[in-house]
Structures are given as C-alpha cells and as structure tokens.
C-alpha cells in the first residue's frame, strides 16, 4: 500500500511539478507562466511589472545568464508564537512552497544555471 502511494506521489512530482513540457509555448512563456501563476501569489500582477519581468527574463535567456532567486525569509512569525525565533513547521512549509514553485524552472532552464 505504501509503495503504491509512493508511486503515485513520484508520478505526480515528475509529471506535474517538474514538467513544463505540457505547455505549448516557448521557454520564456513557460517560465513567465510559472513565475506569475496565481497559486503562487497573493495579489494580481500589474501589467507594467509583467512587461518588466518578461523583458528581464528574455535578456537572461538570450545571454544564457544564471537565474538568481532571492527567497524572503523572516518577518512572518509573530514574536508571541511559541517557537519564535527558532524554526518550526512554518519554515518547512515555506521551503516546500519554494521547491514546488521554482523546481520546474530550474529543471528546464539549462543556460547559465540557476541559483
């Protein structure tokens, strides 16, 4: 039973989370879609922000530069939380979120690597 569940989870990870090939677009379009996916953000994206990010991403891909992502940490755990300031499940879930968000981009972008 556990083996079956593990197979289902691995299949989902490999076919859904790590795969951008199911989209019929250029690499730029796939990456933009992932970066601006509604499930990974709280607010809508301003049209000018989208234009600016697309231009920067196109430049990075054309020049085969590395992608640099700077995740924000801290400031989300209130001081009266019992685990403050040490780590707890909040940090684990934040790392899971970042992995789910960025792994397909890093797995599919070969130019310059991703950091």
N, C-alpha and C positions, 0 to 999 in steps of 0.2 A: 504494500500500500504506500509506504513512504517512497519507494523507488518510483512508483507511478506519479506521485505528486512532484517528485524531483524532476522527472522527465518533462512534465507539463510546465513547470516553472522555468526550466532551462530552455525549452522551446519558445516560451513567451519572451524571455530575455533576448535570445538570439534573433528571433524573427520580428519582434515588435520594437523592443527598446534599443537594440544595437543596429537596426537596419533602417537606412534612409532610402534604400533602393526601391521601395514600394511607391515612391513618388515619381512622377514622370516630369522631372524638372532638371535644370542644371544644378551643379553642386552648390552654386551661390543661392539659388532659390530654395533648395532643400535646407541649407543652413539657416537662411533667414526665417523660413517657416518654423524651424525648431527653436531658434532664438526668441521668436515672438509668439510662440504657441500660448494660447490662452490659459492652459492648465498650469503653466509655469510662472504666471504673473498675476498681480493683484489688480492692476489698473490698465486701462486701454493705452495703446501706444499712439502718441501724437504723430501725425503724418510727417512732420519735419524730422522727428527722431528716426523714423523708419528710413527716410531718404538718406540721412547722415550715416546711419549704421550700414545700410546697403552699400553706400559709396566706400566706406572704410573697409568693409568685408571684401568688396570687389578688388580693391587695391591690394589687400593682403593676399588674396588668392592669385591674382595676376603676378605678383612679385614672389610668390611662394614663401611668404614670411610665416613665422610661427604665430599661432593663435595664442593670445595671453588672456586668461580669465582670472579675475581677481574676485574670489568669493568674499562676501562680507560676513564677518563673524562678530558676535558680541552685540550688546545693546538690546537684545530681545528677551533677556531673562531678568525679571524684576528682582531687586535686592531682597525682597522678603520671601522669595522662593527658597524652600529648604536646602536645595542643592547649590544655591548661589555661593560663591562664584565658580565652583567646580563643575565638571562636565556631568551630564546625565543623558537621558534619552533625547532631549532636545537636540543635542549635538549629533547624535547618531542619526536621527531623522533628517537633520539638515544635510549631513553627508550623503545619505541615501538620495535625497532630493537632487543634490548637485550631480551625483553619478548618473541618475536617470536622465537628467537634463542635458548633460554635456557628453556622455559616453558616445552616442551616435555621431556627434560632430567630430570628436577626436578619432573615432574608429574609421571615419570616411575621408577625412582630410589628410592627405599624405604630404602636402607641400610644406616644408619647414617644420613640421611637427606642431604639437600643441602643448602649451604649458599651463 
